[in-house]
Amino acid sequence: MTKDDEVRQFNEDRRGELERRAAVAAVVKRLKAHTPRVSPTWDMSSRAPDHNDVDENLLAHGLALYTAPLDDIWAGLYDPSVYEADTLWADIHDDNKIGGVILAWEQGRPLSPPMFVRYDHLPEAYVADGKHRLTVARYMEAQTVPFLVPATQKDMEWAGGVVRAGSPQWQSQAPAKSRSP
């Protein structure tokens, strides 16, 4: 490939990226003007965590999937006000991610459940992955939400005790996926 070809390819790639961003911005603008009511659709399969973006260390003991009433989850989260319905289009969230969640559910595409993790001595859990999915689910007034936790004693005790989610629907013993650096 010649230098001219490389420059042409770079310019084409850049133009394509700008067009993609403009299309996303147009969709987000439409959704912000009129946010449709959609039903959250969740991928409850054991492959769902493959799409989560979490630290490899959180996967070391496997994962467990639970489902619980959203109000019970709320009571067990550290600072849930960040994910309240009235924060949907607030600056604390990425509009493109919020829009992507709404679009996926508008099209009936299931998304992986959020992942919660307990840290240190705190009785509450943090949202390790799925902040935008959780916020949209809250906005859409979901009654129940599935969620993942590391299959450790403290996280599973939080899910079964604090959140009263009962037994997990499934539990993986090995890491959900291997990530390359």
PyRosetta script that sets phi, psi and omega in degrees:
from pyrosetta import init, pose_from_sequence

init()
pose = pose_from_sequence("MTKDDEVRQFNEDRRGELERRAAVAAVVKRLKAHTPRVSPTWDMSSRAPDHNDVDENLLAHGLALYTAPLDDIWAGLYDPSVYEADTLWADIHDDNKIGGVILAWEQGRPLSPPMFVRYDHLPEAYVADGKHRLTVARYMEAQTVPFLVPATQKDMEWAGGVVRAGSPQWQSQAPAKSRSP")
pose.set_psi(1, 130.9)
pose.set_omega(1, 179.9)
pose.set_phi(2, -80.1)
pose.set_psi(2, 167.2)
pose.set_omega(2, 177.3)
pose.set_phi(3, -58.9)
pose.set_psi(3, -41.6)
pose.set_omega(3, 178.6)
pose.set_phi(4, -61.3)
pose.set_psi(4, -41.1)
pose.set_omega(4, 178.2)
pose.set_phi(5, -64.0)
pose.set_psi(5, -40.2)
pose.set_omega(5, 178.9)
pose.set_phi(6, -63.3)
pose.set_psi(6, -43.2)
pose.set_omega(6, 179.2)
pose.set_phi(7, -65.2)
pose.set_psi(7, -42.7)
pose.set_omega(7, 178.2)
pose.set_phi(8, -60.8)
pose.set_psi(8, -45.0)
pose.set_omega(8, 179.8)
pose.set_phi(9, -63.1)
pose.set_psi(9, -42.9)
pose.set_omega(9, 177.9)
pose.set_phi(10, -59.1)
pose.set_psi(10, -46.6)
pose.set_omega(10, -179.1)
pose.set_phi(11, -64.3)
pose.set_psi(11, -39.4)
pose.set_omega(11, 177.2)
pose.set_phi(12, -64.2)
pose.set_psi(12, -44.6)
pose.set_omega(12, 179.0)
pose.set_phi(13, -61.6)
pose.set_psi(13, -43.7)
pose.set_omega(13, -179.7)
pose.set_phi(14, -64.1)
pose.set_psi(14, -43.4)
pose.set_omega(14, 178.5)
pose.set_phi(15, -62.0)
pose.set_psi(15, -41.8)
pose.set_omega(15, 177.8)
pose.set_phi(16, -62.4)
pose.set_psi(16, -41.0)
pose.set_omega(16, 178.4)
pose.set_phi(17, -65.8)
pose.set_psi(17, -41.6)
pose.set_omega(17, 178.2)
pose.set_phi(18, -63.8)
pose.set_psi(18, -39.7)
pose.set_omega(18, 177.8)
pose.set_phi(19, -65.4)
pose.set_psi(19, -40.9)
pose.set_omega(19, 178.8)
pose.set_phi(20, -63.1)
pose.set_psi(20, -44.0)
pose.set_omega(20, 179.4)
pose.set_phi(21, -64.4)
pose.set_psi(21, -38.4)
pose.set_omega(21, 178.8)
pose.set_phi(22, -65.3)
pose.set_psi(22, -39.9)
pose.set_omega(22, 178.8)
pose.set_phi(23, -65.2)
pose.set_psi(23, -43.2)
pose.set_omega(23, 178.1)
pose.set_phi(24, -62.9)
pose.set_psi(24, -43.6)
pose.set_omega(24, -179.9)
pose.set_phi(25, -61.5)
pose.set_psi(25, -38.7)
pose.set_omega(25, 178.9)
pose.set_phi(26, -65.4)
pose.set_psi(26, -41.3)
pose.set_omega(26, 178.8)
pose.set_phi(27, -65.6)
pose.set_psi(27, -44.7)
pose.set_omega(27, 179.7)
pose.set_phi(28, -62.0)
pose.set_psi(28, -40.9)
pose.set_omega(28, 178.3)
pose.set_phi(29, -60.4)
pose.set_psi(29, -42.9)
pose.set_omega(29, 178.4)
pose.set_phi(30, -63.2)
pose.set_psi(30, -44.9)
pose.set_omega(30, -178.3)
pose.set_phi(31, -67.3)
pose.set_psi(31, -36.3)
pose.set_omega(31, 178.5)
pose.set_phi(32, -68.2)
pose.set_psi(32, -35.3)
pose.set_omega(32, 179.8)
pose.set_phi(33, -69.9)
pose.set_psi(33, -36.1)
pose.set_omega(33, 178.9)
pose.set_phi(34, -149.4)
pose.set_psi(34, 95.3)
pose.set_omega(34, -180.0)
pose.set_phi(35, -78.5)
pose.set_psi(35, 115.5)
pose.set_omega(35, -178.4)
pose.set_phi(36, -72.1)
pose.set_psi(36, 153.6)
pose.set_omega(36, 172.9)
pose.set_phi(37, -83.6)
pose.set_psi(37, 121.5)
pose.set_omega(37, 179.3)
pose.set_phi(38, -128.7)
pose.set_psi(38, 157.3)
pose.set_omega(38, 176.8)
pose.set_phi(39, -96.7)
pose.set_psi(39, 124.1)
pose.set_omega(39, 175.9)
pose.set_phi(40, -57.5)
pose.set_psi(40, 133.1)
pose.set_omega(40, 178.7)
pose.set_phi(41, -120.7)
pose.set_psi(41, 122.7)
pose.set_omega(41, -173.2)
pose.set_phi(42, -112.3)
pose.set_psi(42, 142.7)
pose.set_omega(42, 172.2)
pose.set_phi(43, -86.1)
pose.set_psi(43, 106.7)
pose.set_omega(43, -176.2)
pose.set_phi(44, -95.6)
pose.set_psi(44, 5.5)
pose.set_omega(44, -177.9)
pose.set_phi(45, -74.8)
pose.set_psi(45, 164.6)
pose.set_omega(45, 178.7)
pose.set_phi(46, -70.2)
pose.set_psi(46, -9.9)
pose.set_omega(46, 176.9)
pose.set_phi(47, -89.5)
pose.set_psi(47, -8.2)
pose.set_omega(47, -179.0)
pose.set_phi(48, -53.9)
pose.set_psi(48, -42.1)
pose.set_omega(48, -178.7)
pose.set_phi(49, -65.2)
pose.set_psi(49, -14.6)
pose.set_omega(49, 179.0)
pose.set_phi(50, -59.9)
pose.set_psi(50, -21.5)
pose.set_omega(50, -178.0)
pose.set_phi(51, -98.3)
pose.set_psi(51, -5.2)
pose.set_omega(51, 180.0)
pose.set_phi(52, -80.6)
pose.set_psi(52, 146.0)
pose.set_omega(52, -179.0)
pose.set_phi(53, -107.2)
pose.set_psi(53, 85.9)
pose.set_omega(53, -177.6)
pose.set_phi(54, -128.1)
pose.set_psi(54, 159.5)
pose.set_omega(54, 178.1)
pose.set_phi(55, -61.2)
pose.set_psi(55, 136.8)
pose.set_omega(55, 179.9)
pose.set_phi(56, -52.9)
pose.set_psi(56, -36.2)
pose.set_omega(56, -179.1)
pose.set_phi(57, -61.9)
pose.set_psi(57, -29.5)
pose.set_omega(57, 179.5)
pose.set_phi(58, -70.7)
pose.set_psi(58, -19.8)
pose.set_omega(58, -177.8)
pose.set_phi(59, -93.8)
pose.set_psi(59, -6.0)
pose.set_omega(59, -171.7)
pose.set_phi(60, -58.2)
pose.set_psi(60, -31.7)
pose.set_omega(60, -178.2)
pose.set_phi(61, -101.8)
pose.set_psi(61, 7.4)
pose.set_omega(61, -174.8)
pose.set_phi(62, 87.5)
pose.set_psi(62, -177.0)
pose.set_omega(62, -178.2)
pose.set_phi(63, -132.3)
pose.set_psi(63, 158.7)
pose.set_omega(63, 174.4)
pose.set_phi(64, -129.5)
pose.set_psi(64, 140.1)
pose.set_omega(64, 179.0)
pose.set_phi(65, -106.6)
pose.set_psi(65, 129.0)
pose.set_omega(65, 177.5)
pose.set_phi(66, -125.9)
pose.set_psi(66, 166.2)
pose.set_omega(66, 169.1)
pose.set_phi(67, -135.2)
pose.set_psi(67, 137.9)
pose.set_omega(67, -179.3)
pose.set_phi(68, -150.1)
pose.set_psi(68, 160.2)
pose.set_omega(68, 172.6)
pose.set_phi(69, -59.0)
pose.set_psi(69, 139.1)
pose.set_omega(69, -177.2)
pose.set_phi(70, -60.6)
pose.set_psi(70, -35.2)
pose.set_omega(70, 178.6)
pose.set_phi(71, -64.0)
pose.set_psi(71, -35.8)
pose.set_omega(71, 176.9)
pose.set_phi(72, -68.6)
pose.set_psi(72, -39.9)
pose.set_omega(72, 176.7)
pose.set_phi(73, -61.2)
pose.set_psi(73, -45.6)
pose.set_omega(73, -178.3)
pose.set_phi(74, -55.2)
pose.set_psi(74, -41.9)
pose.set_omega(74, -178.0)
pose.set_phi(75, -66.8)
pose.set_psi(75, -21.3)
pose.set_omega(75, -178.2)
pose.set_phi(76, -102.2)
pose.set_psi(76, 4.0)
pose.set_omega(76, -178.6)
pose.set_phi(77, -95.2)
pose.set_psi(77, 147.2)
pose.set_omega(77, 172.4)
pose.set_phi(78, -78.3)
pose.set_psi(78, 122.7)
pose.set_omega(78, 178.7)
pose.set_phi(79, 49.0)
pose.set_psi(79, 62.8)
pose.set_omega(79, -179.5)
pose.set_phi(80, -68.9)
pose.set_psi(80, -10.8)
pose.set_omega(80, -178.8)
pose.set_phi(81, -58.8)
pose.set_psi(81, -24.3)
pose.set_omega(81, 179.3)
pose.set_phi(82, -63.9)
pose.set_psi(82, -26.3)
pose.set_omega(82, -174.4)
pose.set_phi(83, -107.1)
pose.set_psi(83, 10.7)
pose.set_omega(83, -179.0)
pose.set_phi(84, -63.0)
pose.set_psi(84, 156.8)
pose.set_omega(84, -178.0)
pose.set_phi(85, -56.5)
pose.set_psi(85, -37.2)
pose.set_omega(85, -177.1)
pose.set_phi(86, -74.6)
pose.set_psi(86, -0.7)
pose.set_omega(86, 176.2)
pose.set_phi(87, -99.1)
pose.set_psi(87, 3.9)
pose.set_omega(87, -172.2)
pose.set_phi(88, -48.0)
pose.set_psi(88, -52.5)
pose.set_omega(88, -177.6)
pose.set_phi(89, -105.9)
pose.set_psi(89, 20.7)
pose.set_omega(89, 179.1)
pose.set_phi(90, -75.5)
pose.set_psi(90, 161.3)
pose.set_omega(90, -178.1)
pose.set_phi(91, -63.7)
pose.set_psi(91, -15.8)
pose.set_omega(91, -179.7)
pose.set_phi(92, -74.2)
pose.set_psi(92, -11.2)
pose.set_omega(92, 179.1)
pose.set_phi(93, -113.9)
pose.set_psi(93, 157.8)
pose.set_omega(93, 175.1)
pose.set_phi(94, -86.4)
pose.set_psi(94, 112.5)
pose.set_omega(94, -178.2)
pose.set_phi(95, -55.4)
pose.set_psi(95, -36.7)
pose.set_omega(95, -179.7)
pose.set_phi(96, -65.6)
pose.set_psi(96, -37.8)
pose.set_omega(96, 178.4)
pose.set_phi(97, -71.4)
pose.set_psi(97, -42.4)
pose.set_omega(97, 176.3)
pose.set_phi(98, -58.7)
pose.set_psi(98, -48.3)
pose.set_omega(98, 179.0)
pose.set_phi(99, -60.1)
pose.set_psi(99, -39.2)
pose.set_omega(99, 179.4)
pose.set_phi(100, -63.9)
pose.set_psi(100, -39.3)
pose.set_omega(100, 177.9)
pose.set_phi(101, -65.4)
pose.set_psi(101, -47.7)
pose.set_omega(101, -179.5)
pose.set_phi(102, -61.2)
pose.set_psi(102, -45.0)
pose.set_omega(102, 179.0)
pose.set_phi(103, -61.0)
pose.set_psi(103, -45.1)
pose.set_omega(103, 179.9)
pose.set_phi(104, -57.9)
pose.set_psi(104, -47.3)
pose.set_omega(104, -178.4)
pose.set_phi(105, -72.3)
pose.set_psi(105, -30.6)
pose.set_omega(105, 175.8)
pose.set_phi(106, -63.9)
pose.set_psi(106, -33.9)
pose.set_omega(106, 179.9)
pose.set_phi(107, -89.9)
pose.set_psi(107, 1.3)
pose.set_omega(107, 177.8)
pose.set_phi(108, 78.9)
pose.set_psi(108, 15.4)
pose.set_omega(108, 179.0)
pose.set_phi(109, -84.6)
pose.set_psi(109, 126.7)
pose.set_omega(109, 178.3)
pose.set_phi(110, -75.1)
pose.set_psi(110, 144.8)
pose.set_omega(110, 177.4)
pose.set_phi(111, -117.5)
pose.set_psi(111, 157.1)
pose.set_omega(111, 179.6)
pose.set_phi(112, -69.4)
pose.set_psi(112, 147.5)
pose.set_omega(112, 179.6)
pose.set_phi(113, -67.1)
pose.set_psi(113, 157.2)
pose.set_omega(113, 175.1)
pose.set_phi(114, -66.5)
pose.set_psi(114, 161.0)
pose.set_omega(114, 179.5)
pose.set_phi(115, -120.0)
pose.set_psi(115, 131.2)
pose.set_omega(115, 179.7)
pose.set_phi(116, -114.2)
pose.set_psi(116, 146.8)
pose.set_omega(116, -178.4)
pose.set_phi(117, -141.2)
pose.set_psi(117, 135.5)
pose.set_omega(117, 172.7)
pose.set_phi(118, -89.5)
pose.set_psi(118, 138.2)
pose.set_omega(118, 177.2)
pose.set_phi(119, -117.8)
pose.set_psi(119, 139.7)
pose.set_omega(119, 173.4)
pose.set_phi(120, 49.8)
pose.set_psi(120, -133.0)
pose.set_omega(120, -172.6)
pose.set_phi(121, -93.9)
pose.set_psi(121, -2.8)
pose.set_omega(121, -175.6)
pose.set_phi(122, -70.3)
pose.set_psi(122, 140.9)
pose.set_omega(122, 178.3)
pose.set_phi(123, -77.0)
pose.set_psi(123, -19.4)
pose.set_omega(123, -179.0)
pose.set_phi(124, -90.3)
pose.set_psi(124, 163.6)
pose.set_omega(124, 177.5)
pose.set_phi(125, -109.6)
pose.set_psi(125, 156.0)
pose.set_omega(125, 175.2)
pose.set_phi(126, -100.7)
pose.set_psi(126, 157.7)
pose.set_omega(126, 173.6)
pose.set_phi(127, -86.5)
pose.set_psi(127, 108.2)
pose.set_omega(127, -179.4)
pose.set_phi(128, -82.2)
pose.set_psi(128, -29.5)
pose.set_omega(128, 179.2)
pose.set_phi(129, -157.9)
pose.set_psi(129, 142.2)
pose.set_omega(129, 176.6)
pose.set_phi(130, 100.6)
pose.set_psi(130, 24.3)
pose.set_omega(130, -178.9)
pose.set_phi(131, -57.9)
pose.set_psi(131, -43.2)
pose.set_omega(131, -178.3)
pose.set_phi(132, -73.0)
pose.set_psi(132, -37.9)
pose.set_omega(132, 176.0)
pose.set_phi(133, -62.4)
pose.set_psi(133, -41.5)
pose.set_omega(133, 179.8)
pose.set_phi(134, -65.8)
pose.set_psi(134, -42.8)
pose.set_omega(134, 179.6)
pose.set_phi(135, -63.2)
pose.set_psi(135, -44.3)
pose.set_omega(135, 179.4)
pose.set_phi(136, -66.3)
pose.set_psi(136, -40.4)
pose.set_omega(136, 178.1)
pose.set_phi(137, -60.4)
pose.set_psi(137, -40.6)
pose.set_omega(137, 177.8)
pose.set_phi(138, -64.6)
pose.set_psi(138, -44.5)
pose.set_omega(138, 179.0)
pose.set_phi(139, -60.0)
pose.set_psi(139, -38.8)
pose.set_omega(139, -177.8)
pose.set_phi(140, -81.6)
pose.set_psi(140, 3.2)
pose.set_omega(140, 177.5)
pose.set_phi(141, 59.5)
pose.set_psi(141, 41.8)
pose.set_omega(141, 175.7)
pose.set_phi(142, -60.3)
pose.set_psi(142, 137.6)
pose.set_omega(142, 179.9)
pose.set_phi(143, -82.9)
pose.set_psi(143, -41.0)
pose.set_omega(143, 178.3)
pose.set_phi(144, -129.5)
pose.set_psi(144, 153.2)
pose.set_omega(144, 179.9)
pose.set_phi(145, -140.4)
pose.set_psi(145, 131.6)
pose.set_omega(145, 171.9)
pose.set_phi(146, -77.4)
pose.set_psi(146, 154.7)
pose.set_omega(146, 178.1)
pose.set_phi(147, -153.9)
pose.set_psi(147, 158.1)
pose.set_omega(147, 178.9)
pose.set_phi(148, -108.4)
pose.set_psi(148, 147.0)
pose.set_omega(148, 170.5)
pose.set_phi(149, -137.5)
pose.set_psi(149, 151.7)
pose.set_omega(149, 171.1)
pose.set_phi(150, -58.7)
pose.set_psi(150, 144.2)
pose.set_omega(150, -177.7)
pose.set_phi(151, -81.4)
pose.set_psi(151, 55.5)
pose.set_omega(151, 176.0)
pose.set_phi(152, -107.2)
pose.set_psi(152, 160.7)
pose.set_omega(152, -177.8)
pose.set_phi(153, -59.5)
pose.set_psi(153, -46.9)
pose.set_omega(153, -175.5)
pose.set_phi(154, -66.4)
pose.set_psi(154, -37.1)
pose.set_omega(154, -179.0)
pose.set_phi(155, -74.1)
pose.set_psi(155, -39.9)
pose.set_omega(155, 179.5)
pose.set_phi(156, -71.5)
pose.set_psi(156, -32.1)
pose.set_omega(156, 174.4)
pose.set_phi(157, -65.8)
pose.set_psi(157, -39.1)
pose.set_omega(157, 176.7)
pose.set_phi(158, -61.0)
pose.set_psi(158, -48.2)
pose.set_omega(158, -177.2)
pose.set_phi(159, -64.0)
pose.set_psi(159, -44.5)
pose.set_omega(159, -177.0)
pose.set_phi(160, -80.5)
pose.set_psi(160, -26.7)
pose.set_omega(160, -176.0)
pose.set_phi(161, -100.6)
pose.set_psi(161, -66.0)
pose.set_omega(161, -176.3)
pose.set_phi(162, -62.6)
pose.set_psi(162, -45.2)
pose.set_omega(162, -177.0)
pose.set_phi(163, -88.8)
pose.set_psi(163, -13.6)
pose.set_omega(163, 179.5)
pose.set_phi(164, 57.5)
pose.set_psi(164, 42.1)
pose.set_omega(164, -177.9)
pose.set_phi(165, -83.6)
pose.set_psi(165, -6.6)
pose.set_omega(165, -179.7)
pose.set_phi(166, 77.6)
pose.set_psi(166, -145.1)
pose.set_omega(166, -178.7)
pose.set_phi(167, -87.1)
pose.set_psi(167, 152.1)
pose.set_omega(167, 178.1)
pose.set_phi(168, -68.4)
pose.set_psi(168, 149.4)
pose.set_omega(168, 176.0)
pose.set_phi(169, -74.2)
pose.set_psi(169, -33.2)
pose.set_omega(169, 170.7)
pose.set_phi(170, -155.7)
pose.set_psi(170, 160.7)
pose.set_omega(170, 179.8)
pose.set_phi(171, -144.0)
pose.set_psi(171, 129.2)
pose.set_omega(171, 176.8)
pose.set_phi(172, -95.3)
pose.set_psi(172, 144.0)
pose.set_omega(172, 179.7)
pose.set_phi(173, -94.3)
pose.set_psi(173, -25.3)
pose.set_omega(173, -177.7)
pose.set_phi(174, -110.0)
pose.set_psi(174, 165.0)
pose.set_omega(174, 176.2)
pose.set_phi(175, -54.0)
pose.set_psi(175, 140.3)
pose.set_omega(175, -177.2)
pose.set_phi(176, -63.7)
pose.set_psi(176, -32.3)
pose.set_omega(176, 176.1)
pose.set_phi(177, -161.6)
pose.set_psi(177, 155.9)
pose.set_omega(177, 176.2)
pose.set_phi(178, -100.6)
pose.set_psi(178, 135.1)
pose.set_omega(178, -177.9)
pose.set_phi(179, -107.7)
pose.set_psi(179, 144.0)
pose.set_omega(179, 174.6)
pose.set_phi(180, -96.7)
pose.set_psi(180, 148.8)
pose.set_omega(180, -177.0)
pose.set_phi(181, -64.0)
pose.dump_pdb("model.pdb")
